[in-house]
Amino acid sequence: MVNKQTADKGQCFCPYCDEEMATAEQPCKACGVTVFYCPRCRKSVERSLRKCPHCGAAIKGEKT
């Protein structure tokens, strides 16, 4: 995963394809992936993880 940081807080980039996204809450229009974020540190995390690799916070999975 690519983690792109910018000085402009209004910009958001897809960690998978590195394209700029309109908002972090919607799927990436370039590659279609839905980006998930850690509730504590707000860094992108893989959907399958249950623990944030950046800060160690627990990540709750979706209920099916």
WOKAWO-V192903 format. One record per residue. N is the residue number from 1. RES is the residue in three letters. SS is DSSP state (helix for helix, strand for strand, loop for the rest). Layout:
n:N res:RES ss:SS
n:N res:RES ss:SS
This chain:
n:1 res:MET ss:loop
n:2 res:VAL ss:loop
n:3 res:ASN ss:loop
n:4 res:LYS ss:loop
n:5 res:GLN ss:loop
n:6 res:THR ss:loop
n:7 res:ALA ss:loop
n:8 res:ASP ss:loop
n:9 res:LYS ss:loop
n:10 res:GLY ss:loop
n:11 res:GLN ss:loop
n:12 res:CYS ss:strand
n:13 res:PHE ss:strand
n:14 res:CYS ss:loop
n:15 res:PRO ss:loop
n:16 res:TYR ss:loop
n:17 res:CYS ss:loop
n:18 res:ASP ss:loop
n:19 res:GLU ss:loop
n:20 res:GLU ss:strand
n:21 res:MET ss:strand
n:22 res:ALA ss:loop
n:23 res:THR ss:loop
n:24 res:ALA ss:loop
n:25 res:GLU ss:loop
n:26 res:GLN ss:loop
n:27 res:PRO ss:loop
n:28 res:CYS ss:loop
n:29 res:LYS ss:loop
n:30 res:ALA ss:loop
n:31 res:CYS ss:loop
n:32 res:GLY ss:loop
n:33 res:VAL ss:loop
n:34 res:THR ss:loop
n:35 res:VAL ss:loop
n:36 res:PHE ss:strand
n:37 res:TYR ss:strand
n:38 res:CYS ss:loop
n:39 res:PRO ss:loop
n:40 res:ARG ss:loop
n:41 res:CYS ss:loop
n:42 res:ARG ss:loop
n:43 res:LYS ss:loop
n:44 res:SER ss:strand
n:45 res:VAL ss:strand
n:46 res:GLU ss:loop
n:47 res:ARG ss:loop
n:48 res:SER ss:loop
n:49 res:LEU ss:loop
n:50 res:ARG ss:loop
n:51 res:LYS ss:strand
n:52 res:CYS ss:loop
n:53 res:PRO ss:loop
n:54 res:HIS ss:loop
n:55 res:CYS ss:loop
n:56 res:GLY ss:loop
n:57 res:ALA ss:loop
n:58 res:ALA ss:strand
n:59 res:ILE ss:loop
n:60 res:LYS ss:loop
n:61 res:GLY ss:loop
n:62 res:GLU ss:loop
n:63 res:LYS ss:loop
n:64 res:THR ss:loop
